[in-house]
Each structure stands twice: as structure tokens, then as C-alpha cells.
Amino acid sequence: MNNRRFSFIRHGKVKGPAALYGKTDIEMNAHAQQDLLVSLDHLHHENAIDYIISSPLKRCALVAEEFSRHHLLPVEMNADLQECDFGDWDGKDFNSLKSEWPALEAFWQSPLSQSPPNGENLQKFADRVRNAWRAIQAQQTCEHTLILCHGGTIRIVIADILDIPVSSALFQQLHIDLCSHTYIEIGDYADAKPVIRWIGTVL
């Protein structure tokens, strides 16, 4: 068997205004969705994809399902790959949260100690994603797996591989662009560790 390859793709621009989109089930805008499908077709042509795993949120799942139908590939929805739940702030236009700016600033500066009201703690989010990623590594034997998910999810996967604590400044500096490709390989030998070939390359 060849090395196992994992292509993590972040979804594209969504239909709504600027906001924290976590649990909010919003679709990509039509232009972004079509562009991403074209880019995935190119990726598949250059490096054949065998299996698809997706966050069940529409901004990922709709593309995963269409790509799956077009190329006759199996697709699996994994709820543990969803973005962090931003609680009372989730999906709300930043312009409507002006009274919350001090709390938002505190969260951005120290997300591990300052959780969104009624939202998901960063450590719990990290544990959820880390466990999902490790389960995928243990169970997935296909040569090339496409994983459609979210920026926060991909940052946690990178941090897990590089053993970066979510409390560190380095973790806060990780940035994953919309429609970007983070590529990971795992060698075909005992106790092989994941290797990050590139991070956040725009498709």
C-alpha cells in the first residue's frame, strides 16, 4: 500500500454577513460553491480521491454530496468535525454585537480562558476534533481521503500533529484561508507519524 493521504479543504465564503459561524448551518454562496467544486475536480484529476469525509453543516456537506455523486465516491458525515460552537454570538452579524465587543475582544485574545456565552470551550472543541482525527487515522485505509470541514477544525488537526498546545501564541497565529488545502501524509509502516506537506494552500 502507498502512503495514506488526507486533503483537508476548508469551505468557501458563506451567504451571510461577517460573523462567527460555528453551529449556524449556513450555505456557501453559489459562486464560492461552484468554484470549490471546479477546484476539487482538478485535485481529483491530479491526485485521485478515494473517499470523502465531511462536516454535516451545509457549507461543507452540500459540496461533499455533489462531488460524491459526480465522481461516484463514498461520502461520510462526521459531526465531530464541525466548527466550534460560538454560543450566543454564533451566526450574528458583528454589527449587531457592538455591546459585546469587550467580551469578543477578550475571547479573541484568550480563547482558552474566555468562552463565548453558552458556547463551546476551546479545550472541549480541541478534544472533540482531536479524537475525531485520531479515529480517522485508525480507521481510514483509503489512499487519498478528502475531508471537507472548517478553519478551526483544521487548525486543531495541525496543532495535534505538531504537538502545539491550544493555549500557545503559535496556535493563535495559525490561519486557514477559505477554500484552502492542507495536505497530510502518513507513511506505510508501523508507527508512522502524520507529516504535513503543506498548510492552507489556496486551491
N, C-alpha and C positions, 0 to 999 in steps of 0.2 A: 504493500500500500504506500502511496505517496504521502507527503506531509499533509495534514489537515489544515484547511484554510478557512478563515472566518472574515467575511466582509461586513463590517458594521457600517450601516448607512443611516445618517440622520435624515429625518423627513424634511420637506421644504417649507416655504412660507405658508402660513395658515390664512384663512379668510378674515379673521378678526383683527381688531386694533392691537396696538402694542400692549402686552400684558404678560403676566406669568401664567403660562399654560402647562398645567400638570395633569390633574384628573379630568379637566374640561375636555369633552370629546368633540373637538372641532376639526373640520376637514382642512386639508391643504387647499389653496386656491387652485383653480383649474389650470392656470399656466404653469405653476410650480409642479403640479401633479403630472402633467404631460411631459415636461422637461425631465423630471426624475425617471419616468418610465423609459424615455429615449436613452437616458444615460445608463440605466440598468440593462437595457438591450445591448448597448455597446460593451458593458462589463461582461455580460454573459457570453457574447461573441468572442471576446478576448480570453476569458478565463471561465469556462463553463461552470455554471452553478448547478448543484445537485439538490439542494434543499433550502427551504425558506422558513425562517422563524420571525415572527413579528409581534410587536406590541399590539394588543387588540384595539387600541384607540384609532379612530378613523383616519387620522393624519398619517398613520403608518399602514393600517390594515387594508384600506381600500387599494393602495398601490400594490401591497403584497398579494392580495387576492387577484387583481387584474394581471399582474406579472405571472402569477402561478397559472392562471387559465391560459394565457397566451403561450407559455412555454411548457405546459403540461408537467408542472413540477409540484411536489407535495409542499403544503404550507401548514405551519403550526402556529397558533396564537399562544403567547406566553404572557400572562398578566403580570408576572413579576418583573418584566422588562419595561413596565410603564414608568413614565416620568414621576418625579417626586410630587406628592400631593401638597399644594400650597394653601390648603385650607380656605379661610375666608377671603384671601387675596386671589384665589385661583380663577383665571379667566376674566378678571375685572380690568377694564381699561385703566391704565395708570392715571389718566386724568381724573378718574372718579375716586382715586385713593390719596388725594392730597393730604388729608388729615392723618394718613397712615405713614407719611414719608419718614418720620423719625424711626418708627418701628421697622420699616422696609430697609432703611439705611443700616440699622443695627443688624438686621438679618444678613444683608449683603456683606457686611464687614466681618461678621462672626456667625456663619450659618449653623455651626455645630452647637453653639450655646443659645442661639436665638431662633426658635422655630416659628413658622407662620401660625397665627391664631387658628386653632382647630385643624392644623395641618400635620404633616409628617416630619418627624425629627430627622435631621440629616443622617445620623448614625443608623437609624432604623431603615431609612431608604438605602443606605450603602449596604447594610446587611442583606436586605431583600435582593438587591441586584447581584451582589457578590455570590450569594447562594445559587441564584439562577444561572449565572455564568459558569460556576463550578459544576453544576448539574449538566449543563450543555456540554462542557468539556468531557465529562464522564460518559455521557450517553450518546453523543453525536459522532458517528463514524464516517459520515459522508466526506468526500474530498474537499468540497467547497460549499460552505453554508453562508447564505445571505441572511443577515439579521437587520431588520428594519426597526429602528427604535428612536430614542430621544437623546438630546445632547447630554443631559445629566446622567443618563444610563451609561453612555459611552465613557464619560469621564470616570465613573465608578469602576468600570471594567479596566480602564487604563491604570487607575490607581491600584487596583488589586494586583495586576501583573507586575507593576513596578514597585509594589510594597510602599506606596505613598499614603500616609495617614490622611484622612479627610479633614483633619484639623490643621494640616500644614498649609503654609503660604503657597507652596508649589502646587498643591491641589487646586487652590483658588485661581491660580494662573492658567490652568488648563482651559482651552477654549475650543469648542467643536462647532464649526460653521454648519449652517443649513445645507442640506444635500451633499454633505461631505462623506468621505470614505476613509475609515480607519481599518487597516488590514493587519491581521494577526495570523501567524502560522504556529503549528505545533508539530514537532518532528515525529517521525515514525520509529520511535524507540522507547524503551522503558523509561519512565520518569521524566519524559521530555517536558520542558517548561515552555509556556507560550512566549513567542517572540513577536514584538510589534515591529512590523516592516515600515509602516508609516501611520501618521496620525492626522486626521482631519483634512485629507487632500480633497479639494473640491472636484466633484465629478464633472 
